[in-house]
Amino acid sequence: MSIDTSISLGTGQPYAYERRALVEPDWTRLPGWRDVTVEEWRSVQWQRAHCVKNVAQLRALWGDLVDERFYADLERDQRERATMSMLVPPQMMNTIAPHEVPRGPGSWTESVYADPVRAYMIPVLSDRRTDWPSHPYATRDSLHEHDMWVAEGLTHRYPTKVLAELLSTCPQYCGHCTRMDLVGNSTAAVDKLRFDLKPVDRHAAMLDYLRRTPSVRDVVVSGGDVANMPWARLESFLTQVLEIENVRDIRLASKALVGLPQHWLSDDVRAGMERVATAARARGVSLAIHTHANHAASVTPLVAEAARAMLEAGVRDVRNQGVLLDGVNADPHALLDLCFALLDGAGVMPYYFYMCDMIPDAEHWRVSVADAQRLQHHIMGYLPGFATPRIVCDVPFVGKRWVHQVAEYDRERGISSWTKNYRTSIEADDATALTRTYEYFDPIHTLPEAGQNWWRENAGGSPDEAQKPLRIS
């Protein structure tokens, strides 16, 4: 990865701003969708029915435009490494290799391998590292959200905020999903956690906690993705949350605004959002949607139309929380292109970029804290201050920290130390919670040779043996 900037010949600036029109790639260029009409494409039912869920369906869509070696690479990853099952809506599939047109057998192979959207939505085995595919400290629930459940699916990590995981499915599955422990179908590598309670009982328990916890003012309604929840059930839950006096902010988390904008453009959802937004305004509650775009190619006219529809329905803001991913967007130009596509093209506010979490088999996506700090530096000054995203590290047992808030940083070993100014829900009686430091770890392959050797010595003779406790001193 290189995050060095280059000087534009046209402007003399490291980044040359140019307003670009959003483009909906021509889906009929794909052999499997050559006869799909505009009406079908705009139909959420058609989109859901034609999601790509396995290699056979992908082969039927792309045919021999992609070499067999790619399909074999994907099959091996699904058998051996994938932490998320395959589920890609047509809307997202169409943004992979968007400029390619059929030019004969195998003509798309290299473009597909190099494509940034493909890299995180359809990972293949050759993407993943063989030296350190997982960090020795990688865990399935890397943020310990499950440990902080105060009711099933309700994480209370911050003093005034909770995360309500209403469901464990999405309309699309990202390969780097931080909730890979819970979300989606089990894979050959991961047997997923399952909720025990019925949805109605789980949601009732969440509402009960909110009613008896007046310190909570901010509720993130997530999952999974709220776009997979039947609208009537979601509206009922939101209506009940709005009746709780202490709740002043509600944020709906949905990558589907980018991956399946047709959902948010459907008549019933638009009408329902208008009802909820009207009630929120009457109560003085801020209602926002947080989506998840990682590359400018994903921001198309349909995405912009969906974002505008939500703003017209009365939502206060549509914001983007992307993930910083090597091979996808870990470059200042790629980040700025994405931010301007969101802001200028879709009216979506760039908000956060999270460093990819320490989940298993994700080291090829992760970047070091030092690189994240340099990226933050390189994107400053181009966007309006209110729309300049913060790059944050989600530190285990701490939470979001701006990458420049690190307390101590051993760059040779890639060990950063962080502090916090609040207790989580599991630390009420912990006298040292606010005085000790919490550690986060850079990808080992980004370290100098001395640092890599230290990890080999302290984490086992080989990455496969890296299970014993580390001697950090």
C-alpha positions as CSV (number, residue, x, y, z in Angstrom):
1,M,0.0,0.0,0.0
2,S,1.2,3.5,-0.7
3,I,-0.6,6.5,0.7
4,D,1.9,9.1,-0.7
5,T,0.3,12.0,-2.5
6,S,1.3,13.0,-6.0
7,I,1.3,16.6,-7.4
8,S,-1.4,17.2,-10.0
9,L,0.0,18.8,-13.1
10,G,-3.2,20.8,-13.6
11,T,-3.4,22.5,-10.1
12,G,-0.1,22.0,-8.4
13,Q,-2.0,20.5,-5.5
14,P,-1.6,16.9,-4.3
15,Y,-5.3,16.3,-5.0
16,A,-7.1,17.9,-7.9
17,Y,-10.8,18.4,-7.1
18,E,-13.2,17.9,-10.0
19,R,-16.9,17.5,-9.7
20,R,-17.9,14.3,-11.4
21,A,-21.4,13.2,-12.4
22,L,-22.5,10.0,-10.8
23,V,-23.0,7.1,-13.2
24,E,-25.2,4.0,-13.1
25,P,-23.2,1.4,-14.9
26,D,-25.0,-0.5,-17.7
27,W,-26.1,-3.7,-16.2
28,T,-27.0,-5.2,-19.6
29,R,-23.2,-5.5,-20.3
30,L,-23.3,-8.5,-17.9
31,P,-24.3,-11.6,-19.8
32,G,-26.7,-12.8,-17.2
33,W,-28.6,-9.6,-17.1
34,R,-28.5,-8.6,-20.8
35,D,-32.4,-8.6,-20.9
36,V,-33.1,-6.9,-17.6
37,T,-35.4,-3.8,-18.0
38,V,-35.2,-0.5,-16.1
39,E,-38.4,-1.4,-14.3
40,E,-37.0,-4.7,-13.1
41,W,-33.7,-3.1,-12.0
42,R,-35.6,-0.5,-9.9
43,S,-37.7,-3.2,-8.3
44,V,-36.6,-4.2,-4.8
45,Q,-38.3,-7.5,-5.2
46,W,-36.3,-8.2,-8.4
47,Q,-33.0,-7.1,-6.7
48,R,-33.5,-9.4,-3.7
49,A,-34.5,-12.3,-5.9
50,H,-31.4,-12.0,-8.0
51,C,-28.7,-11.6,-5.4
52,V,-25.6,-13.6,-6.1
53,K,-25.2,-16.1,-3.4
54,N,-22.7,-18.7,-4.7
55,V,-20.1,-19.4,-7.3
56,A,-22.6,-21.1,-9.7
57,Q,-24.7,-17.9,-9.7
58,L,-21.7,-15.7,-10.2
59,R,-20.5,-17.9,-13.1
60,A,-24.0,-17.7,-14.7
61,L,-23.8,-13.9,-14.5
62,W,-20.2,-13.3,-15.7
63,G,-19.8,-16.5,-17.8
64,D,-16.4,-16.9,-19.5
65,L,-15.6,-13.2,-19.3
66,V,-13.8,-14.2,-16.1
67,D,-11.2,-17.0,-16.2
68,E,-12.0,-20.3,-14.4
69,R,-9.0,-19.6,-12.1
70,F,-11.0,-16.8,-10.4
71,Y,-14.0,-19.0,-9.7
72,A,-11.7,-21.7,-8.3
73,D,-10.0,-19.1,-6.2
74,L,-13.4,-18.0,-4.8
75,E,-14.5,-21.6,-4.2
76,R,-11.4,-22.3,-2.1
77,D,-11.9,-19.2,-0.1
78,Q,-15.5,-20.2,0.6
79,R,-14.3,-23.6,1.7
80,E,-11.3,-22.6,3.8
81,R,-11.3,-18.9,5.0
82,A,-14.5,-16.9,4.4
83,T,-16.0,-15.6,7.6
84,M,-19.1,-14.3,5.8
85,S,-21.3,-16.2,3.3
86,M,-21.7,-14.8,-0.1
87,L,-24.6,-12.4,-0.7
88,V,-24.3,-9.5,-3.2
89,P,-27.3,-7.6,-4.6
90,P,-27.3,-6.8,-8.3
91,Q,-26.9,-3.1,-7.5
92,M,-23.5,-3.8,-6.0
93,M,-22.5,-6.5,-8.5
94,N,-23.0,-3.9,-11.2
95,T,-20.4,-1.6,-9.6
96,I,-17.7,-4.2,-10.0
97,A,-15.5,-3.6,-13.0
98,P,-18.0,-0.9,-14.1
99,H,-16.2,0.2,-17.2
100,E,-15.7,-3.2,-18.7
101,V,-17.6,-4.4,-21.7
102,P,-17.5,-7.9,-23.2
103,R,-14.3,-8.4,-25.2
104,G,-14.1,-12.2,-25.3
105,P,-13.3,-15.0,-22.9
106,G,-11.2,-14.0,-19.9
107,S,-11.2,-10.3,-20.8
108,W,-12.5,-9.2,-17.4
109,T,-10.4,-11.4,-15.2
110,E,-7.7,-8.9,-14.3
111,S,-10.1,-6.0,-13.8
112,V,-12.3,-8.2,-11.5
113,Y,-9.2,-9.2,-9.5
114,A,-8.2,-5.5,-9.2
115,D,-11.6,-4.1,-8.5
116,P,-12.0,-2.4,-5.0
117,V,-15.7,-3.3,-4.6
118,R,-15.0,-6.9,-5.5
119,A,-12.1,-7.0,-3.0
120,Y,-14.3,-6.6,0.0
121,M,-17.6,-8.0,-1.2
122,I,-16.3,-11.1,-2.9
123,P,-12.9,-11.9,-1.3
124,V,-10.9,-14.8,-2.8
125,L,-8.2,-16.9,-1.2
126,S,-5.4,-15.3,-3.1
127,D,-6.4,-11.9,-1.6
128,R,-5.6,-13.2,1.9
129,R,-2.2,-13.2,3.5
130,T,-0.3,-16.4,3.9
131,D,2.3,-15.2,6.5
132,W,-0.1,-13.7,9.1
133,P,-3.7,-14.3,7.8
134,S,-5.0,-13.5,11.2
135,H,-3.4,-11.4,14.0
136,P,-2.6,-13.5,17.1
137,Y,-5.1,-11.3,19.0
138,A,-7.8,-11.5,16.4
139,T,-11.2,-12.6,17.9
140,R,-14.6,-13.3,16.5
141,D,-16.2,-10.6,18.5
142,S,-13.3,-8.2,18.4
143,L,-15.1,-5.3,20.0
144,H,-16.7,-7.5,22.8
145,E,-20.1,-6.2,21.9
146,H,-21.7,-9.5,23.1
147,D,-19.9,-9.1,26.5
148,M,-21.6,-5.7,26.9
149,W,-25.2,-6.9,26.2
150,V,-27.5,-5.5,28.8
151,A,-30.4,-7.3,27.0
152,E,-30.0,-9.8,24.2
153,G,-28.6,-7.8,21.2
154,L,-28.4,-4.5,23.1
155,T,-24.9,-3.3,23.6
156,H,-24.3,-0.6,26.2
157,R,-20.7,0.5,25.7
158,Y,-20.8,4.3,25.9
159,P,-22.4,6.1,28.9
160,T,-25.2,7.8,26.9
161,K,-25.5,5.5,23.8
162,V,-26.6,2.0,23.0
163,L,-26.5,-0.3,20.0
164,A,-29.6,-2.2,19.3
165,E,-29.0,-5.3,17.1
166,L,-32.5,-5.9,16.0
167,L,-31.7,-8.8,13.6
168,S,-28.7,-10.8,12.4
169,T,-29.1,-10.6,8.6
170,C,-28.4,-8.1,5.9
171,P,-29.3,-7.7,2.2
172,Q,-25.6,-7.9,1.5
173,Y,-22.6,-9.4,3.3
174,C,-19.3,-7.6,3.4
175,G,-16.2,-9.8,3.8
176,H,-14.8,-7.6,6.5
177,C,-17.9,-7.5,8.7
178,T,-17.0,-6.7,12.3
179,R,-20.1,-8.6,13.5
180,M,-19.0,-11.8,11.7
181,D,-19.6,-13.7,14.9
182,L,-23.3,-13.0,14.7
183,V,-24.4,-11.8,11.3
184,G,-25.2,-14.0,8.3
185,N,-25.2,-17.7,7.7
186,S,-22.5,-19.9,9.1
187,T,-19.6,-20.6,6.9
188,A,-17.1,-23.5,6.7
189,A,-14.8,-21.5,8.9
190,V,-17.3,-19.9,11.3
191,D,-20.2,-21.4,13.2
192,K,-22.3,-18.3,13.9
193,L,-23.7,-17.2,17.2
194,R,-27.6,-17.2,17.2
195,F,-30.0,-15.2,19.2
196,D,-31.9,-17.3,21.8
197,L,-35.0,-15.1,22.2
198,K,-37.8,-14.6,19.7
199,P,-37.6,-11.2,18.0
200,V,-40.7,-9.9,19.8
201,D,-39.3,-10.8,23.2
202,R,-35.8,-9.6,22.4
203,H,-37.1,-6.2,21.2
204,A,-39.4,-5.9,24.3
205,A,-36.4,-6.5,26.5
206,M,-34.4,-3.8,24.7
207,L,-37.3,-1.3,25.1
208,D,-37.7,-2.2,28.8
209,Y,-34.0,-1.4,29.4
210,L,-34.3,1.9,27.6
211,R,-37.3,2.9,29.7
212,R,-35.5,2.2,33.0
213,T,-32.2,3.7,32.0
214,P,-32.6,7.5,31.7
215,S,-28.9,8.0,31.1
216,V,-29.3,6.7,27.5
217,R,-30.2,9.4,25.0
218,D,-28.8,8.0,21.8
219,V,-30.0,4.7,20.2
220,V,-28.3,3.2,17.1
221,V,-30.7,0.8,15.5
222,S,-28.8,-1.8,13.6
223,G,-28.2,-5.5,13.1
224,G,-27.5,-6.8,10.6
225,D,-29.2,-4.2,8.5
226,V,-32.6,-2.6,9.3
227,A,-33.5,-2.9,5.6
228,N,-34.0,-6.7,6.2
229,M,-36.6,-6.0,8.9
230,P,-40.2,-6.0,7.8
231,W,-41.2,-2.3,7.7
232,A,-44.2,-2.7,10.0
233,R,-42.1,-4.3,12.7
234,L,-39.3,-1.7,12.4
235,E,-41.8,1.2,12.5
236,S,-43.4,-0.3,15.6
237,F,-40.1,-0.5,17.3
238,L,-39.1,3.0,16.4
239,T,-42.4,4.4,17.5
240,Q,-42.0,2.9,20.9
241,V,-38.4,4.2,21.2
242,L,-39.7,7.7,20.3
243,E,-42.1,7.5,23.3
244,I,-39.2,7.2,25.7
245,E,-38.5,10.6,27.1
246,N,-34.8,10.3,27.5
247,V,-34.1,9.3,23.9
248,R,-33.0,12.3,21.8
249,D,-31.1,10.7,18.9
250,I,-32.0,7.7,16.8
251,R,-29.7,6.5,14.1
252,L,-30.7,3.8,11.6
253,A,-27.8,1.7,10.3
254,S,-28.2,0.5,6.7
255,K,-25.6,-0.4,4.2
256,A,-28.6,-1.1,1.9
257,L,-28.9,2.6,1.1
258,V,-25.8,1.9,-1.0
259,G,-26.1,-1.8,-1.7
260,L,-29.9,-1.9,-2.2
261,P,-31.2,1.6,-2.6
262,Q,-34.3,0.2,-4.2
263,H,-35.5,-0.8,-0.7
264,W,-35.4,2.8,0.5
265,L,-37.1,4.0,-2.7
266,S,-40.1,1.7,-2.3
267,D,-43.4,3.4,-1.7
268,D,-44.1,1.7,1.7
269,V,-40.7,2.5,3.1
270,R,-40.8,6.2,2.0
271,A,-44.3,6.6,3.5
272,G,-43.3,4.9,6.7
273,M,-40.1,7.0,7.0
274,E,-42.2,10.1,6.6
275,R,-44.5,9.0,9.5
276,V,-41.5,8.2,11.7
277,A,-39.7,11.4,10.9
278,T,-42.8,13.5,11.5
279,A,-43.2,11.9,14.9
280,A,-39.5,12.5,15.6
281,R,-39.7,16.2,14.8
282,A,-42.8,16.6,17.0
283,R,-40.8,15.0,19.9
284,G,-37.6,17.0,19.2
285,V,-35.7,13.8,18.4
286,S,-33.0,13.8,15.7
287,L,-33.5,10.9,13.3
288,A,-30.6,10.0,10.9
289,I,-29.6,7.2,8.6
290,H,-26.0,5.9,8.7
291,T,-24.9,4.0,5.6
292,H,-21.6,2.3,4.6
293,A,-19.9,3.1,1.3
294,N,-16.3,2.2,0.9
295,H,-15.6,3.3,-2.7
296,A,-16.7,6.0,-5.0
297,A,-17.8,3.5,-7.6
298,S,-20.6,2.4,-5.2
299,V,-22.2,5.9,-5.2
300,T,-24.5,5.9,-8.2
301,P,-27.6,8.0,-9.2
302,L,-29.9,5.4,-7.6
303,V,-28.0,5.8,-4.3
304,A,-28.3,9.5,-4.6
305,E,-32.0,9.2,-5.3
306,A,-32.5,7.1,-2.2
307,A,-30.6,9.5,0.0
308,R,-32.6,12.4,-1.3
309,A,-35.8,10.4,-0.7
310,M,-34.9,9.9,2.9
311,L,-34.1,13.6,3.4
312,E,-37.3,14.6,1.7
313,A,-39.2,12.2,4.1
314,G,-37.8,14.2,7.0
315,V,-34.7,12.5,8.1
316,R,-32.3,15.0,9.5
317,D,-29.1,13.6,8.0
318,V,-27.8,10.7,5.9
319,R,-24.2,10.0,7.0
320,N,-21.5,7.6,5.8
321,Q,-19.4,5.4,8.0
322,G,-16.9,3.7,5.8
323,V,-14.2,1.2,6.7
324,L,-10.6,1.8,5.9
325,L,-9.5,-1.1,3.8
326,D,-6.1,-1.8,2.1
327,G,-6.7,-2.6,-1.5
328,V,-10.0,-0.7,-1.5
329,N,-9.7,2.8,-0.2
330,A,-6.5,3.2,1.9
331,D,-5.2,6.0,-0.3
332,P,-5.9,9.7,0.0
333,H,-7.2,10.1,-3.5
334,A,-9.6,7.2,-3.2
335,L,-10.9,8.6,0.1
336,L,-11.4,12.1,-1.2
337,D,-13.0,10.8,-4.4
338,L,-15.5,8.8,-2.2
339,C,-16.2,11.8,0.1
340,F,-16.9,14.2,-2.8
341,A,-19.1,11.6,-4.6
342,L,-21.1,11.3,-1.3
343,L,-21.2,15.0,-0.5
344,D,-21.6,16.5,-4.0
345,G,-23.4,13.7,-5.8
346,A,-25.6,12.2,-3.1
347,G,-26.0,14.7,-0.3
348,V,-24.5,12.1,2.1
349,M,-22.3,13.4,4.9
350,P,-18.9,11.8,5.2
351,Y,-18.7,11.0,8.9
352,Y,-16.3,8.3,10.0
353,F,-13.8,5.8,8.5
354,Y,-13.2,3.0,10.9
355,M,-10.0,1.1,10.8
356,C,-10.8,-2.6,10.0
357,D,-11.3,-4.5,13.2
358,M,-9.1,-7.4,14.3
359,I,-11.3,-10.2,13.2
360,P,-10.0,-13.5,11.8
361,D,-8.5,-13.6,8.3
362,A,-8.7,-9.9,7.8
363,E,-5.0,-8.9,7.9
364,H,-4.9,-8.2,4.2
365,W,-7.5,-5.4,4.7
366,R,-6.0,-3.8,7.9
367,V,-3.6,-0.9,7.9
368,S,-1.4,0.3,10.7
369,V,-2.2,3.2,13.1
370,A,0.7,5.1,11.5
371,D,-0.8,4.8,8.0
372,A,-4.2,5.8,9.3
373,Q,-2.7,8.9,10.8
374,R,-1.0,9.8,7.5
375,L,-4.3,9.3,5.7
376,Q,-6.1,11.6,8.0
377,H,-3.4,14.2,7.4
378,H,-3.6,13.8,3.6
379,I,-7.4,14.3,3.4
380,M,-7.4,17.5,5.5
381,G,-8.2,20.8,3.9
382,Y,-10.1,19.7,0.8
383,L,-13.5,19.1,2.3
384,P,-15.6,21.5,4.4
385,G,-14.7,21.0,8.0
386,F,-18.1,19.7,8.9
387,A,-17.8,17.1,6.2
388,T,-14.2,16.0,6.8
389,P,-14.4,12.4,8.1
390,R,-12.5,11.4,11.2
391,I,-10.5,8.2,10.8
392,V,-11.0,6.2,14.0
393,C,-9.7,3.1,15.7
394,D,-12.3,1.1,17.5
395,V,-10.2,-0.1,20.4
396,P,-11.4,-3.2,22.3
397,F,-13.0,-2.4,25.6
398,V,-12.7,1.3,24.8
399,G,-14.6,2.3,21.7
400,K,-14.0,4.8,18.9
401,R,-10.8,6.8,19.2
402,W,-9.5,9.3,16.7
403,V,-6.3,7.9,15.4
404,H,-4.3,10.9,16.7
405,Q,-5.6,10.2,20.3
406,V,-3.1,7.3,20.8
407,A,-1.4,7.6,24.2
408,E,1.7,5.6,23.4
409,Y,2.8,3.9,20.2
410,D,5.6,1.3,19.8
411,R,5.9,1.5,16.0
412,E,8.5,-1.3,15.8
413,R,6.2,-3.9,17.4
414,G,3.0,-2.2,16.2
415,I,1.5,-1.9,19.7
416,S,-0.5,1.2,20.5
417,S,-1.9,2.1,23.9
418,W,-5.1,4.1,24.4
419,T,-7.0,5.6,27.3
420,K,-10.6,6.3,27.9
421,N,-12.8,8.7,30.0
422,Y,-15.8,6.5,30.7
423,R,-16.7,3.1,32.0
424,T,-18.5,0.5,29.8
425,S,-21.5,-1.4,31.1
426,I,-19.2,-4.2,32.4
427,E,-16.8,-2.0,34.3
428,A,-19.1,-0.4,37.0
429,D,-17.0,-1.8,39.8
430,D,-13.6,-1.6,38.0
431,A,-11.5,0.9,39.9
432,T,-8.7,0.9,37.2
433,A,-10.9,1.3,34.1
434,L,-10.2,5.0,33.7
435,T,-6.5,4.9,34.6
436,R,-5.0,2.0,32.7
437,T,-4.2,1.7,29.0
438,Y,-5.8,-0.6,26.4
439,E,-3.8,-2.1,23.6
440,Y,-4.4,-2.3,19.9
441,F,-2.2,-4.1,17.4
442,D,-1.0,-3.2,13.9
443,P,-0.9,-5.8,11.2
444,I,2.3,-7.7,11.6
445,H,3.3,-7.6,8.0
446,T,3.4,-3.8,8.1
447,L,6.1,-3.8,10.8
448,P,9.9,-3.5,10.3
449,E,11.7,-6.8,10.3
450,A,12.7,-6.4,13.9
451,G,9.1,-6.1,14.9
452,Q,8.0,-9.0,12.8
453,N,10.7,-11.1,14.4
454,W,9.5,-10.1,17.9
455,W,6.0,-11.4,17.1
456,R,7.4,-14.6,15.7
457,E,9.3,-15.1,18.9
458,N,6.5,-14.1,21.2
459,A,3.5,-15.4,19.4
460,G,4.8,-18.9,18.5
461,G,7.2,-20.4,16.1
462,S,4.8,-19.8,13.2
463,P,1.6,-17.9,12.7
464,D,-0.3,-21.2,13.0
465,E,1.1,-21.6,16.5
466,A,0.3,-18.1,17.6
467,Q,-2.1,-19.1,20.4
468,K,0.0,-18.8,23.6
469,P,-0.1,-15.6,25.7
470,L,2.1,-12.9,24.4
471,R,5.0,-11.5,26.5
472,I,4.5,-7.8,26.0
473,S,7.1,-5.7,27.8
